Amino acid sequence: MLRPHGHLLRQTTLSILAFFAPVFAVLYWLTIPLGEWVPVAIAQVVVMLAAGIGIVGFLRTCIWVDDTGISERGFLGQLSSFPSAQVASVVVLELYQSGAIDTHPQLFVTGEDGQLLVRMRGQFYSRGAMETVADELGVPVVRVPDPMTLTELNRLRPELLYWFERRLTGRPPREPEPGTDLGA
């Protein structure tokens, strides 16, 4: 099983503590003398529950490859499994971070028609984990030699990106299918 970087959990937990500990300390300091601390305690329990759910979601997130194919359990618990026969290729590339000169590796597992099945982002998974997936699947691996920007990837292979990463690429609009009324 391949899991995201452990330092992400540590950094996020420390950030939450660094923000909420002083906030709740001040709120208790202001509300306890007035006897109005119960809403603060309720808010603190809600924040702690949300953080606990986030930690459990992170700990359950994983990708595994076996003889049957590749499976992924996402942060929210959704399970996606794709049989080996459905996996056509793996694309590995370096993607520039927004507004920086640093790059992160990206691995895309694609199906027969080019659709994205599983994506591994370098911000979350190690290069070694990506190499494990590429080696274990036994399908052609396309390694893009030069780093790309998100805009370039969107122009060349928008189907590899999540819906919120896709932008208009200046392509001509599709012709409407015969018999469809576009309300013109």
Residue frames relative to the residue before (quaternion, step in Angstrom):
aa qw qx qy qz dx dy dz
M 1.0000 0.0000 0.0000 0.0000 0.00 0.00 0.00
L 0.2321 -0.7673 0.5876 0.1099 3.52 -0.95 0.94
R 0.1053 -0.8144 0.5706 0.0098 3.55 -0.73 1.09
P 0.5999 -0.5571 0.4224 0.3891 3.59 -1.20 0.45
H 0.6905 -0.4625 0.3583 0.4253 3.56 -1.32 0.34
G 0.4633 -0.6987 0.4805 0.2576 3.58 -0.92 0.93
H 0.5952 0.5890 -0.3754 0.3973 3.59 1.09 -0.60
L 0.5606 0.5994 -0.3974 0.4105 3.61 1.14 -0.45
L 0.6547 0.5015 -0.3056 0.4759 3.57 0.99 -0.84
R 0.6573 0.5089 -0.3159 0.4573 3.58 0.92 -0.87
Q 0.6790 0.4943 -0.2977 0.4538 3.59 0.85 -0.96
T 0.6665 0.4997 -0.3074 0.4599 3.57 0.92 -0.88
T 0.6543 0.5113 -0.3148 0.4597 3.59 0.93 -0.88
L 0.6684 0.4879 -0.3051 0.4712 3.59 0.92 -0.86
S 0.6327 0.5270 -0.3340 0.4587 3.60 1.03 -0.73
I 0.6451 0.5121 -0.3189 0.4690 3.57 0.95 -0.85
L 0.6655 0.4948 -0.2999 0.4715 3.58 0.93 -0.90
A 0.6662 0.5171 -0.3068 0.4413 3.59 0.91 -0.91
F 0.6894 0.4555 -0.2856 0.4855 3.58 1.09 -0.62
F 0.7858 0.3964 -0.2023 0.4294 3.56 0.64 -1.12
A 0.5733 0.6016 -0.4004 0.3861 3.66 1.02 -0.55
P 0.7194 0.4068 -0.2872 0.4842 3.65 0.72 -0.86
V 0.6055 0.5586 -0.3655 0.4333 3.61 1.04 -0.70
F 0.7138 0.4331 -0.2690 0.4802 3.58 0.81 -0.96
A 0.5887 0.5610 -0.3764 0.4439 3.61 1.07 -0.60
V 0.6744 0.4773 -0.2914 0.4821 3.59 0.92 -0.90
L 0.6530 0.5145 -0.3244 0.4513 3.59 0.91 -0.85
Y 0.6500 0.4860 -0.3219 0.4875 3.61 0.98 -0.76
W 0.6358 0.5418 -0.3283 0.4410 3.57 0.95 -0.85
L 0.7076 0.4496 -0.2591 0.4797 3.59 1.06 -0.80
T 0.7713 0.4104 -0.2057 0.4408 3.60 0.95 -0.79
I 0.5729 0.6074 -0.3991 0.3789 3.64 1.04 -0.53
P 0.6658 0.4888 -0.3425 0.4478 3.69 0.81 -0.78
L 0.6984 0.4520 -0.2726 0.4833 3.60 1.12 -0.59
G 0.4478 -0.6996 0.4418 0.3388 3.58 1.28 -0.21
E 0.5845 0.5845 -0.3648 0.4286 3.60 1.21 0.38
W 0.3109 0.7959 -0.4623 0.2371 3.57 1.09 0.73
V 0.4972 0.6869 -0.4276 0.3132 3.64 1.17 -0.38
P 0.6629 0.4800 -0.3442 0.4601 3.70 0.80 -0.76
V 0.6152 0.5337 -0.3467 0.4653 3.60 1.10 -0.66
A 0.6482 0.5088 -0.3149 0.4709 3.59 0.96 -0.84
I 0.6372 0.5149 -0.3264 0.4716 3.59 1.01 -0.80
A 0.6516 0.5056 -0.3129 0.4711 3.60 0.95 -0.88
Q 0.6475 0.5141 -0.3236 0.4602 3.59 1.00 -0.79
V 0.6370 0.5126 -0.3276 0.4734 3.61 0.99 -0.77
V 0.6382 0.5199 -0.3275 0.4639 3.61 0.98 -0.82
V 0.6586 0.4970 -0.3092 0.4730 3.60 0.91 -0.89
M 0.6657 0.5000 -0.3066 0.4613 3.60 0.93 -0.86
L 0.6396 0.5109 -0.3277 0.4718 3.60 1.02 -0.73
A 0.6481 0.5084 -0.3177 0.4696 3.57 0.96 -0.86
A 0.6511 0.4970 -0.3158 0.4789 3.60 0.96 -0.81
G 0.6429 0.5257 -0.3173 0.4578 3.59 0.99 -0.79
I 0.6428 0.5047 -0.3155 0.4823 3.57 1.00 -0.82
G 0.6430 0.5219 -0.3150 0.4636 3.59 1.01 -0.80
I 0.6497 0.5087 -0.3162 0.4681 3.59 0.97 -0.82
V 0.6533 0.4984 -0.3135 0.4759 3.59 0.93 -0.87
G 0.6370 0.5276 -0.3236 0.4595 3.61 0.97 -0.83
F 0.6582 0.5009 -0.3086 0.4697 3.57 0.95 -0.85
L 0.6870 0.4956 -0.2892 0.4458 3.58 0.87 -0.95
R 0.6876 0.4717 -0.2821 0.4744 3.60 1.13 -0.55
T 0.5364 0.6382 -0.4012 0.3795 3.60 1.24 -0.35
C 0.2598 0.7626 -0.5615 0.1891 3.58 -0.80 1.00
I 0.2264 -0.7148 0.6431 0.1557 3.51 -1.40 0.29
W 0.0369 0.7958 -0.6044 0.0093 3.56 -1.00 0.77
V 0.1995 -0.7532 0.6224 0.0746 3.49 -1.20 0.82
D 0.0906 0.7758 -0.6213 0.0618 3.55 -0.98 0.88
D 0.7804 -0.3424 0.2336 0.4682 3.58 -1.27 -0.21
T 0.6818 0.5064 -0.2916 0.4401 3.59 1.10 -0.61
G 0.7321 -0.3587 0.2498 0.5225 3.61 1.14 -0.48
I 0.5744 -0.5584 0.4604 0.3824 3.54 -1.17 -0.68
S 0.0683 -0.7875 0.6124 0.0095 3.54 -1.05 0.85
E 0.0977 -0.7838 0.6124 0.0324 3.52 -1.18 0.65
R 0.1161 -0.7371 0.6592 0.0931 3.54 -1.03 0.85
G 0.3069 -0.7996 0.4992 0.1315 3.52 -0.53 1.25
F 0.7569 -0.4084 0.2873 0.4217 3.52 -1.39 0.13
L 0.7379 0.3918 -0.2250 0.5014 3.58 1.00 -0.77
G 0.6418 -0.5764 0.3046 0.4038 3.58 1.27 0.27
Q 0.4677 0.6753 -0.4579 0.3401 3.60 1.24 -0.09
L 0.2213 -0.7821 0.5748 0.0950 3.56 -0.91 0.97
S 0.0430 -0.7794 0.6249 -0.0149 3.55 -0.84 1.07
S 0.0013 0.7921 -0.6098 0.0272 3.56 -0.82 1.02
F 0.0732 -0.7871 0.6125 0.0069 3.53 -0.99 0.90
P 0.3904 -0.7289 0.5073 0.2426 3.60 -0.67 1.05
S 0.6744 -0.5166 0.3521 0.3929 3.56 -1.21 0.56
A 0.6410 0.5485 -0.3279 0.4252 3.58 1.00 -0.79
Q 0.6673 0.5060 -0.2980 0.4581 3.60 1.14 -0.55
V 0.6307 0.5307 -0.3281 0.4614 3.61 1.21 -0.47
A 0.1757 -0.8201 0.5409 0.0636 3.57 -0.68 1.13
S 0.8067 -0.1197 0.1089 0.5684 3.60 0.92 -0.82
V 0.2962 -0.6956 0.6216 0.2050 3.48 -1.43 0.16
V 0.1389 -0.7653 0.6243 0.0723 3.57 -0.95 0.91
V 0.0616 -0.7821 0.6201 0.0003 3.56 -0.83 1.06
L 0.1506 0.7866 -0.5855 0.1260 3.56 -0.84 0.99
E 0.4181 -0.6446 0.5715 0.2882 3.50 -1.37 0.19
L 0.1209 -0.7980 0.5897 0.0303 3.56 -0.82 1.05
Y 0.4381 -0.6866 0.5134 0.2703 3.56 -0.85 1.00
Q 0.4414 -0.6444 0.5512 0.2933 3.52 -1.15 0.70
S 0.6141 -0.5552 0.4065 0.3866 3.57 -1.15 0.56
G 0.8694 0.0530 -0.0593 0.4877 3.53 -0.88 1.01
A 0.6840 0.4357 -0.3005 0.5020 3.62 1.13 0.50
I 0.4632 -0.6623 0.5015 0.3087 3.53 -1.27 0.23
D 0.5146 0.6302 -0.4150 0.4072 3.59 1.29 0.00
T 0.2014 -0.7642 0.5995 0.1266 3.54 -1.18 0.60
H 0.1914 -0.7342 0.6365 0.1385 3.52 -1.34 0.39
P 0.4749 -0.6509 0.4949 0.3254 3.57 -1.02 0.70
Q 0.1059 -0.7562 0.6435 0.0546 3.53 -1.23 0.62
L 0.0882 -0.7713 0.6283 0.0512 3.56 -1.02 0.80
F 0.0890 -0.7872 0.6102 0.0091 3.54 -0.88 1.03
V 0.1663 -0.7438 0.6397 0.0998 3.58 -0.81 1.00
T 0.0809 -0.8349 0.5445 -0.0041 3.57 -0.58 1.16
G 0.4572 -0.6762 0.5192 0.2534 3.51 -1.28 0.55
E 0.7825 -0.3584 0.2518 0.4426 3.53 -1.38 -0.02
D 0.7588 0.3597 -0.2031 0.5036 3.60 0.93 -0.83
G 0.6426 -0.5680 0.3099 0.4105 3.59 1.23 0.38
Q 0.4922 0.6715 -0.4415 0.3346 3.59 1.22 -0.09
L 0.5333 -0.6353 0.4685 0.3041 3.53 -1.18 0.67
L 0.1882 -0.7735 0.5970 0.0994 3.56 -0.89 0.99
V 0.7878 -0.0638 0.0954 0.6051 3.58 0.79 -1.06
R 0.1028 -0.7774 0.6185 0.0506 3.54 -1.07 0.81
M 0.1135 -0.7603 0.6367 0.0595 3.52 -1.02 0.89
R 0.1730 -0.7992 0.5722 0.0632 3.56 -0.69 1.13
G 0.5521 -0.6552 0.4220 0.2964 3.55 -0.99 0.91
Q 0.5651 0.5853 -0.3930 0.4285 3.58 1.19 -0.37
F 0.7718 0.3531 -0.1656 0.5022 3.58 1.14 -0.65
Y 0.7957 0.2315 -0.1058 0.5496 3.60 1.00 -0.79
S 0.5107 -0.6544 0.4678 0.3035 3.55 -1.12 0.68
R 0.6360 -0.5138 0.4181 0.3958 3.53 -1.30 0.39
G 0.6267 0.5483 -0.3267 0.4471 3.59 1.05 -0.75
A 0.6374 0.5130 -0.3240 0.4748 3.59 1.02 -0.79
M 0.6449 0.5139 -0.3189 0.4673 3.58 1.03 -0.79
E 0.6469 0.5103 -0.3177 0.4692 3.58 0.98 -0.81
T 0.6030 0.5528 -0.3508 0.4557 3.59 1.06 -0.70
V 0.6624 0.4922 -0.3051 0.4753 3.58 0.89 -0.92
A 0.6630 0.5105 -0.3125 0.4495 3.60 0.86 -0.94
D 0.6904 0.4807 -0.2801 0.4624 3.60 0.95 -0.86
E 0.7101 0.5002 -0.2639 0.4194 3.57 0.88 -0.98
L 0.6474 0.5535 -0.3382 0.4001 3.60 1.01 -0.66
G 0.2724 -0.8081 0.4892 0.1827 3.59 1.11 -0.54
V 0.5281 0.5770 -0.4344 0.4466 3.59 1.07 0.75
P 0.6662 -0.4864 0.3485 0.4452 3.62 -1.19 0.28
V 0.2005 -0.7656 0.6040 0.0934 3.54 -1.02 0.91
V 0.1712 -0.7649 0.6162 0.0761 3.57 -0.75 1.11
R 0.0896 -0.7924 0.6030 0.0187 3.56 -0.62 1.17
V 0.2696 -0.7588 0.5756 0.1422 3.56 -0.53 1.20
P 0.3981 -0.7803 0.4293 0.2198 3.60 -0.50 1.18
D 0.7763 0.3118 -0.1710 0.5205 3.61 0.95 -0.79
P 0.5466 -0.6077 0.4563 0.3517 3.59 -1.07 0.69
M 0.2084 -0.7772 0.5849 0.1020 3.56 -1.14 0.65
T 0.4086 -0.6439 0.5736 0.2990 3.51 -1.30 0.35
L 0.6537 -0.4970 0.3888 0.4178 3.55 -1.27 0.29
T 0.6244 0.5454 -0.3324 0.4497 3.59 1.06 -0.74
E 0.6598 0.4991 -0.3101 0.4685 3.59 0.95 -0.86
L 0.6597 0.4945 -0.3106 0.4731 3.57 0.93 -0.87
N 0.6331 0.5317 -0.3249 0.4592 3.57 1.02 -0.77
R 0.6670 0.4957 -0.2965 0.4707 3.58 1.03 -0.77
L 0.7499 0.4228 -0.2170 0.4602 3.58 0.92 -0.94
R 0.8186 0.0057 0.0511 0.5720 3.60 0.88 -0.93
P 0.0451 -0.8477 0.5276 0.0332 3.64 0.52 1.07
E 0.5820 0.6026 -0.3758 0.3962 3.61 1.14 -0.50
L 0.6173 0.5509 -0.3474 0.4412 3.60 1.23 -0.29
L 0.6674 0.5154 -0.2905 0.4522 3.57 1.21 -0.38
Y 0.5575 -0.5602 0.4859 0.3733 3.53 -1.28 0.42
W 0.6704 -0.5325 0.3282 0.3990 3.58 -1.13 0.60
F 0.7012 0.4760 -0.2858 0.4473 3.61 0.96 -0.78
E 0.6374 0.5125 -0.3368 0.4665 3.60 1.24 -0.17
R 0.5844 0.5913 -0.3726 0.4123 3.57 1.21 -0.36
R 0.0749 -0.7772 0.6245 0.0195 3.51 -1.06 0.83
L 0.6357 -0.4882 0.4055 0.4395 3.53 -1.26 0.22
T 0.2249 -0.8224 0.5153 0.0868 3.55 -0.79 0.98
G 0.5673 -0.6117 0.3911 0.3885 3.59 1.19 0.11
R 0.4102 0.6923 -0.4911 0.3336 3.57 1.22 0.30
P 0.5474 -0.5955 0.4466 0.3826 3.57 -1.08 0.54
P 0.5450 -0.6210 0.4340 0.3592 3.60 -1.03 0.68
R 0.5596 -0.6001 0.4562 0.3445 3.53 -1.21 0.59
E 0.4791 -0.6319 0.5234 0.3116 3.51 -1.16 0.66
P 0.4763 -0.6611 0.4792 0.3263 3.62 -0.92 0.76
E 0.5240 -0.6226 0.4769 0.3322 3.50 -1.13 0.66
P 0.6028 -0.5692 0.4010 0.3897 3.59 -1.08 0.66
G 0.7987 0.3038 -0.2335 0.4640 3.53 -1.03 0.83
T 0.6138 0.5269 -0.3786 0.4498 3.59 1.21 0.03
D 0.2757 -0.7482 0.5863 0.1428 3.52 -1.04 0.85
L 0.1990 -0.8039 0.5516 0.0995 3.57 -0.63 1.11
G 0.5604 -0.6391 0.3772 0.3676 3.56 1.18 0.29
A 0.3360 0.7800 -0.4755 0.2294 3.56 1.13 0.52
